[in-house]
Structure formats: C-alpha cells, structure tokens
Amino acid sequence: MARPNEQQIGTRCVQAGYTPGNGEPRQIPIVQSTTFKYATGEAMGALFDLQESGYFYTRLQNPTNDMVAAKICALEGGTAGMLTSSGQAANFFSVFNICETGGHVVACSAIYGGTFNLLSHTLAKMGIELTFVAPDCTDEELDAAFRPNTKCVFGETIANPALAVLDIERFAKAAHAHGVPLIVDNTFPTPVNCRPIEWGADIVTHSTTKYMDGHGVAVGGAIVDSGNFDWMAHADKFPGLTTPDESYHGIVYAEQFGQGGAFITKATSQLMRDFGSIQSPQNAFYLNLGLESLHVRMPQHCKNGQALAEFLSNHPKVTSVSYPNLPGDKYYDLAQKYLPNGGCGVVSLCVDGGRAAAERFMAALRIAAIETHVADARTCCLHPASTTHRQMSDEELVAAGVAPSMVRLSCGLESTEDLLADVAQALDCV
Ligand SMILES: *Cc1c(COP(=O)(O)O)cnc(C)c1O
C-alpha cells in the first residue's frame, strides 16, 4: 500500500489521518471528553513530564483533533501538525513559539487584517518588533529588513484580501540566509493548490475556517511543521527549542523530539497549556468533513473565480480587477509558478465611482451575500476598508494592497452562469 505521503492529494483529503482497525468506527470518532483515565498516578505523571505520549486533558491534546491535524499535516507534506481554535491562534502560536520579548519579525505587508493587527500591535505590546516588506520588494530591501534579533519571516501564499502571491522560494532563501524559518499562511490556496513546504517554507499555518471547512460551520486553525528547519544549527537564536525547559524537568525539545517534532511539541505543551486555544473535538469533526471534499470543491471555486475575473476585466464599470490567475495580473507570473492549477475563488474589484458605487454594487447583488466571511460554499462579498481593515490608516491600506473602494468577492460553489448573471445585473444597478 502506498504510504500517505506518496498518495495523490485527493486520496489524502479523504483517507489520511485515521485508519480504523477491525470493527472500529469508519468515520473518525468525536472524543467528547475533557479528560482521560489512568490506573496509577505514576502513569499519568510520565505523560505530564512528556516521557510518554498519551492523552490526559483536552486543553493540550484530544484524539479527534490529532486525527484531523494528522490529515492536514499529510496534505501539506509536513512532519507534525496541530489544530488551534482559530486561524488567529495558529498564526500567533507559530510566531510566539520561536519569537519572544526582544525578538523581531520580518513580515510581508500584504496580509490579512487580523494578522496585521496581531503582528504590528499586539506582538508589539509583548516586546516583539516588526518590519514589513512589500510582497514585490527587491532582494536588497528584503535583505535589509533583517536584524540580529530576527526570529522568523511571515507571509501569505495568496494575501487576503490583496491577492498578492508570495514568492515563497525567494522569501525562504532570504530567511534561511539569515538563519531563520519562513512561516507561510496557506489559507487561500489550501494544499490542494499549493504546498509551500515544497518551495522552502518551514512552518505552514491555516485558518481552517475558510476553504478547509468550506461550509461556514466552524472557526478553526492549524499549524504544520515541515521538519526541515535545523533548530540546533541556529541554537543561539532559538533557546526555547534548544535549551532546557524548566517546566518539563529540563527537556530540550530539539533533542528529545528531533527536528521534525520539536516545534509542534513545544507549541502544544507550552503555548496550548498556557493559552488554551484548543479547537473543540466537535469542530474538528466538522473540519474533517470539509477536508474530505476539499480537492473536489477547490476546482469549482477556482473555475468560478477565473470566469468572474475574466468577465469583470472586460466590464466598462469596473476600473480594476485583481485575480492572480488572470493574464495581465501583477502576480500572474508568480501564480503560474506557484498556483498552476488555480489559486482560489476570491476576486477583488474596484467599481467606477468609488466607495459609494461599491456600496450600491454590493447592495444589488442577489446571490452574493454581504458577510464578514470568505472562502465559503456560498458566494459572499465584503468591503474590506470599512470592515476587516477598518483600523488601518490610508497609508497602511495602500501597503496592504487594499484600495478604499475595493470589493472582495468570494466565489462559492454555485453554477458559474448564475454567478456571472448576478454580478452583471448588480453592475447595471451602479
Ligand atoms: C481568516 C484568516 C485568518 C484568521 O483566521 P480566523 O480563523 O478567522 O481566526 C488568518 N489568515 C488568513 C489568510 C485568513 O483569511
């Protein structure tokens, strides 16, 4: 039998993470239990000391969550994975696991509004400094962003909502030249359309709330470690992984759990223990249902996105369209390289007439609903400047690639003809 990592992506979507034994449930069981029973205190003590692996309290680990995390890990081609309560928690953990007070992060400026706030405001309160670089900065500008205390580089494969494509290979090379890992938020393409680890990313994060769930059912996140970053080779930069952890009797994560396991074990046993951002097993079950059809749904999202982008690019009332897989798009070449089978179903456009015209357009849509959501089975739309990116100044909006009149349209799974007709009639109303 082919091993999970040798199987095609669709087989992994359906099968990875759980293989029932004789007479066991066919679908992953929801282990709806906060705690787990042991015969002796000694047996449980060994778990607390990380001397043995096993479950003792769902705030740290739960079997249902682990099965789903293992599936996402197999989809991304990593060595270890974990679920979190949200995409925000996943991105916070991925950075904070290796970057503490006094550290510094280099981040691509075209990122999700929530991640922008997290990195630039909340982490600053924890004493973590940040330098933003534009997605299309020169190699020299990228190089100049690093400092001696830089601990990681962060970017999104396809930025939400700017739809900039990250040159993963280039950012990974720069990160590695400075002895730090590249963290990539792969929410929009999902591993069906891009696997950042294959291009040099070290840690991959997800808001599973989006396409992975795909039905607007449950907020969630995930982190996958590639196992490729050699923490010990840069031991001075990552003492949390390479020196004894006093809260676990002096365990050195990178020694005890190796290059492939250290990052996720530390994030679970320290950050999850202390911050408690666990995903509920029930939500992990829903997430798994979404994952089972991810490879079937993504092509339809992309088909709708491509058709809509082509339609909008020829429409007289539309002043600009962003869609990386649209010929002529600023990120077309990078999309051809990293997203040859399509990227995602999200298209952004500016309607002639500015903010007021954008609002009239959105109000006239019948199929597409106005929602603070994206990457769902049902088509939805949003005006980022007045919602998700509301806190930003005009300069910050420009740096994030968000024009004040921009509308983000997230193509769902409906029939293409109906979506195009809906957008056409709404543009007629502007
Ligand atoms: C939505 C989103 C997040 C935040 O995820 P939540 O699940 O809403 O916490 C992070 N990154 C990207 C790219 C997103 O689209």
The ligand as a Gaussian input file, in Angstrom:
#p B3LYP/6-31G(d) Opt

LIG

0 1
 C       -9.404000      34.478000       8.140000
 C       -7.939000      34.456000       8.056000
 C       -7.158000      34.388000       9.213000
 C       -7.761000      34.385000      10.595000
 O       -8.441000      33.193000      10.791000
 P       -9.670000      33.012000      11.826000
 O       -9.992000      31.585000      11.663000
 O      -10.747000      33.955000      11.410000
 O       -9.125000      33.333000      13.181000
 C       -5.794000      34.318000       9.066000
 N       -5.206000      34.333000       7.850000
 C       -5.929000      34.401000       6.709000
 C       -5.255000      34.415000       5.395000
 C       -7.328000      34.464000       6.775000
 O       -8.037000      34.547000       5.637000

